[in-house]
Amino acid sequence: MFHVFIDGASGTTGLRLEARLSGRKDIQLIRIDEAHRKDPERKRALMNASDVTFLCLPDDAAKESAALCDDPDTVVIDTSTAHRTSSDWTYGFPELSDDQRNQIRSAKRIANPGCHAIGFISITAPLVQAGILPNDYPVSCFSLTGYSGGGKKMIADYENDKSREMEAPRLYGLSQSHKHLPEMQLYSGLTAPPVFTPIVSDYYAGMATSISLDRRLIPDLSVKTVRDCLKTHYDGAAVIRVLSPEDTGFPAMLSANRMAGKDSMVICVNGNDDRVLVSSVFDNLGKGASGSAVQNMNLALGLEETASLEL
């Protein structure tokens, strides 16, 4: 029986984690009393008594909580942005490479990927690694998400007192300084961050992240080359699947909420040999947050990688 503590269990990520873990017979959730949830000494005791602690907190609070853990055997999985590019933490995207998966298996400090970031890295890193996408390519990325990605306040804004402007998709991160950009560049292998346009729309959960590739800048570009590369990279992956037109369910139109409620991801390659569109579709609370966190916990504890995931 593994003991698991969720620091920030009342947030959207924490609630999804509880839902995934509460029915497991190999996991016992340990909880903090509401009156003590901001008491550092009480949190220290629970973290050090746990086999795994999830941090579902804002960045500064996550840094403070991470510093409370003294037990070298406790696995800390941080779902905030705070440690994603830190050399002292292992980035929690096991499908990035075999080496990354092995690092997660032995890690005690794991930084869970951001939702936009994992969508972007999943479709760029394999192409950069294979030499199909030059690492200095001027990448543009659009990423459409449901409003649950904005946390409790945004959920309340959309569901309780929505303005007319909120009825339509809204572009944000307009200054090109979105907090996911450093990890998007680092783990994709690009020499510069993409021009990145995140978009929030009036639906609860689900995400579609897309990049476009142009034959004028990649002379050997083709839909087949890109799709084959991604299929090879994710061959055998339990959580990520690359769809082909002959597959059942290959979409004529991509809906960003196609994978809502699931912890898996599908990747689609569309277009023609002059202009290729590559898209990852997943749940921003699933593979984009809590699903990834559970997957990383399973690997770090030596358990079945997909245990309690909704695929």
C-alpha positions in Angstrom: 0.0 0.0 0.0 1.4 3.4 -1.1 0.5 6.5 0.8 -0.2 9.5 -1.3 -0.7 13.1 -0.3 -2.2 15.8 -2.6 -1.2 19.3 -1.6 -3.9 21.4 -3.2 -6.5 18.7 -3.5 -9.4 21.1 -3.9 -8.3 22.6 -7.2 -9.2 21.2 -10.6 -6.0 19.2 -11.0 -6.2 17.9 -7.4 -9.8 16.9 -7.8 -9.1 14.9 -10.9 -6.2 13.2 -9.2 -8.4 12.2 -6.3 -11.0 10.8 -8.8 -8.3 8.7 -10.5 -6.7 7.4 -7.3 -9.6 7.0 -4.8 -10.7 3.6 -6.1 -7.3 2.0 -6.2 -6.5 -0.8 -3.7 -2.8 -0.1 -3.8 -3.1 3.6 -2.9 -4.1 5.2 0.4 -4.8 8.9 0.2 -3.7 10.9 3.2 -5.6 14.1 3.7 -4.9 17.3 5.6 -7.6 18.9 7.7 -9.0 22.1 6.1 -8.0 24.1 9.2 -4.3 23.1 8.7 -4.0 23.1 4.9 -1.7 26.2 5.0 0.2 25.0 8.1 3.8 24.3 6.9 4.6 22.0 9.7 1.5 19.9 9.3 2.2 19.7 5.6 5.8 18.7 6.2 4.7 15.8 8.4 2.2 14.5 5.8 4.7 14.9 2.9 7.4 13.1 4.8 4.9 10.3 5.7 3.9 9.8 2.1 5.4 7.7 -0.7 4.3 10.3 -3.2 3.2 13.9 -2.8 1.5 15.8 -5.6 1.8 19.6 -5.6 -1.3 21.1 -7.2 -0.5 24.7 -6.3 0.5 28.1 -7.8 4.2 28.4 -8.6 5.4 30.2 -5.4 3.4 27.9 -3.1 4.7 24.9 -4.9 8.3 26.0 -4.3 7.6 26.5 -0.6 5.9 23.1 -0.3 8.6 21.3 -2.2 11.2 22.7 0.3 9.3 21.1 3.2 10.0 17.5 2.0 13.0 16.1 3.9 12.5 12.4 3.3 14.8 11.3 0.4 12.5 8.4 -0.5 9.3 10.6 -1.0 8.5 11.2 -4.7 7.3 14.8 -5.2 5.4 15.5 -8.4 4.8 19.2 -9.1 2.0 20.1 -11.5 2.9 23.8 -11.4 5.3 25.7 -13.7 7.8 26.2 -10.9 10.3 23.4 -11.7 9.8 22.4 -15.3 13.1 23.7 -16.6 15.1 23.0 -13.5 18.1 20.7 -13.8 17.3 19.3 -10.3 13.9 18.0 -11.4 13.0 15.4 -14.0 10.6 16.4 -16.7 7.5 14.1 -16.6 7.0 13.3 -20.3 7.9 9.6 -20.6 7.1 9.4 -24.3 9.8 12.0 -25.0 12.4 9.2 -25.2 13.4 5.9 -23.6 16.0 7.7 -21.6 13.3 10.1 -20.3 11.1 7.2 -19.2 14.0 5.6 -17.3 14.8 8.9 -15.6 11.2 9.2 -14.4 11.4 5.6 -13.0 14.2 6.5 -10.7 13.3 10.2 -10.0 12.3 11.6 -6.7 11.5 15.1 -8.0 9.3 15.1 -11.1 8.0 18.3 -12.9 4.7 17.5 -14.6 4.4 19.1 -18.1 2.1 22.1 -18.8 -1.0 21.4 -20.9 -0.1 23.5 -23.9 3.5 22.5 -23.6 2.9 18.7 -23.7 0.6 19.2 -26.8 3.4 21.1 -28.5 6.3 19.0 -27.5 4.5 15.8 -28.5 4.3 16.9 -32.1 7.6 18.8 -32.4 10.2 16.9 -30.4 10.0 13.6 -32.5 10.4 15.6 -35.7 13.4 17.5 -34.4 15.0 14.4 -33.1 14.6 12.7 -36.5 16.0 15.7 -38.4 12.7 16.3 -40.3 12.0 19.6 -38.5 15.1 21.8 -38.4 15.8 23.0 -34.9 15.8 26.6 -36.1 12.5 26.4 -38.0 10.2 29.4 -37.3 7.4 27.4 -35.7 4.0 28.9 -35.1 1.6 27.1 -32.8 -2.1 27.5 -32.1 -3.6 25.7 -29.0 -7.3 25.7 -28.2 -8.3 24.8 -24.7 -11.5 24.5 -22.6 -12.0 26.9 -19.8 -11.2 24.4 -17.0 -7.5 25.0 -17.7 -7.9 28.4 -16.1 -8.8 27.0 -12.7 -11.6 27.8 -10.3 -11.9 31.5 -11.1 -12.2 31.0 -14.8 -14.6 28.1 -14.4 -16.8 30.3 -12.2 -16.6 33.2 -14.7 -17.7 30.9 -17.6 -20.4 29.1 -15.7 -21.9 31.7 -13.5 -21.6 35.2 -15.0 -20.3 34.9 -18.5 -19.9 38.1 -20.5 -20.9 38.3 -24.2 -17.2 38.2 -25.3 -16.8 34.9 -23.5 -19.3 33.2 -25.8 -16.6 33.3 -28.5 -13.1 31.8 -28.5 -10.6 34.3 -26.9 -6.9 34.6 -27.8 -4.6 35.3 -24.9 -0.9 35.3 -24.1 -0.7 38.1 -26.7 2.6 39.5 -25.4 4.3 36.2 -26.5 5.5 35.6 -23.0 3.3 32.7 -22.0 4.7 30.8 -19.0 4.8 27.5 -21.0 7.2 28.8 -23.6 10.5 28.0 -21.8 9.6 24.3 -21.5 8.1 24.2 -25.0 11.5 25.4 -26.5 13.7 23.3 -24.2 12.1 19.9 -24.6 11.2 20.3 -28.3 14.8 20.9 -29.1 14.2 24.2 -30.9 16.7 27.0 -30.8 14.0 29.6 -30.2 10.5 29.5 -28.8 7.5 29.3 -31.2 5.1 32.1 -32.0 2.5 30.8 -29.7 -1.3 31.6 -29.7 -3.2 30.0 -26.9 -7.0 30.2 -27.2 -9.7 29.6 -24.6 -13.2 28.8 -25.6 -16.7 28.2 -24.1 -16.4 24.4 -23.3 -15.2 22.7 -20.1 -12.3 20.4 -21.1 -10.3 19.3 -24.1 -7.4 20.7 -26.1 -6.1 20.7 -29.7 -2.6 22.0 -30.3 -1.4 22.5 -33.9 1.7 23.4 -35.8 2.0 24.0 -39.5 4.9 23.1 -41.7 5.8 24.5 -45.1 7.6 22.8 -48.0 9.3 26.0 -49.0 11.3 25.8 -45.8 11.5 22.0 -45.6 12.2 20.7 -49.1 11.7 17.0 -48.3 8.4 17.6 -46.5 5.4 15.3 -47.0 2.4 14.2 -45.0 3.7 10.6 -45.2 7.2 11.5 -43.9 5.8 13.4 -40.9 3.1 10.8 -40.1 5.6 7.9 -40.4 8.1 9.6 -38.2 5.5 10.2 -35.4 4.1 6.6 -35.8 7.6 5.2 -35.4 8.3 7.4 -32.3 5.1 6.5 -30.5 5.1 2.8 -31.6 4.1 0.8 -28.6 3.1 3.8 -26.5 0.1 3.1 -24.3 -1.1 6.7 -23.9 -0.3 8.4 -27.3 -1.6 7.1 -30.6 -1.0 8.6 -34.1 -4.0 8.2 -36.3 -4.0 7.4 -40.0 -6.8 8.1 -42.5 -7.6 4.4 -42.7 -8.1 4.2 -38.9 -11.6 4.1 -37.6 -12.5 7.6 -36.2 -10.0 9.5 -38.3 -11.6 13.0 -38.2 -12.8 15.0 -41.1 -13.0 17.9 -38.6 -10.9 18.1 -35.4 -12.9 18.8 -32.2 -10.8 20.1 -29.3 -13.0 18.2 -26.8 -12.7 14.9 -28.6 -10.6 13.4 -25.8 -12.4 15.1 -22.9 -12.5 12.9 -19.8 -9.6 10.7 -21.0 -6.0 10.6 -20.1 -4.7 9.6 -23.6 -3.8 11.6 -26.6 -4.3 11.3 -30.3 -2.1 12.9 -33.0 -3.3 13.7 -36.5 -1.3 14.7 -39.5 -3.3 16.5 -42.3 -2.7 18.7 -45.2 -0.8 18.0 -48.4 2.9 17.8 -49.3 3.2 21.6 -49.6 1.5 22.4 -46.3 1.3 20.0 -43.4 -0.8 20.5 -40.3 0.1 18.4 -37.2 -2.2 18.3 -34.3 -2.3 16.7 -30.8 -5.8 16.3 -29.2 -6.2 15.5 -25.5 -7.8 16.6 -22.3 -6.1 19.5 -20.6 -7.0 17.9 -17.3 -5.9 14.5 -18.5 -2.7 14.0 -20.4 -2.3 17.8 -19.9 -2.4 17.6 -16.1 -3.7 14.9 -13.8 -3.4 12.0 -16.2 0.3 12.7 -16.8 0.8 13.0 -13.0 -0.7 9.6 -12.4 1.3 8.1 -15.2 4.5 9.5 -13.7 3.6 8.3 -10.3 3.0 4.8 -11.6 6.4 4.8 -13.3 8.2 6.2 -10.3 6.6 3.5 -8.0 7.3 0.6 -10.5 3.7 0.0 -11.1 1.7 -0.6 -14.3 2.1 2.6 -16.3 -1.6 3.0 -17.2 -3.1 1.9 -13.8 -6.3 3.9 -13.1 -5.9 6.0 -16.3 -9.0 6.4 -18.6 -7.8 5.6 -22.0 
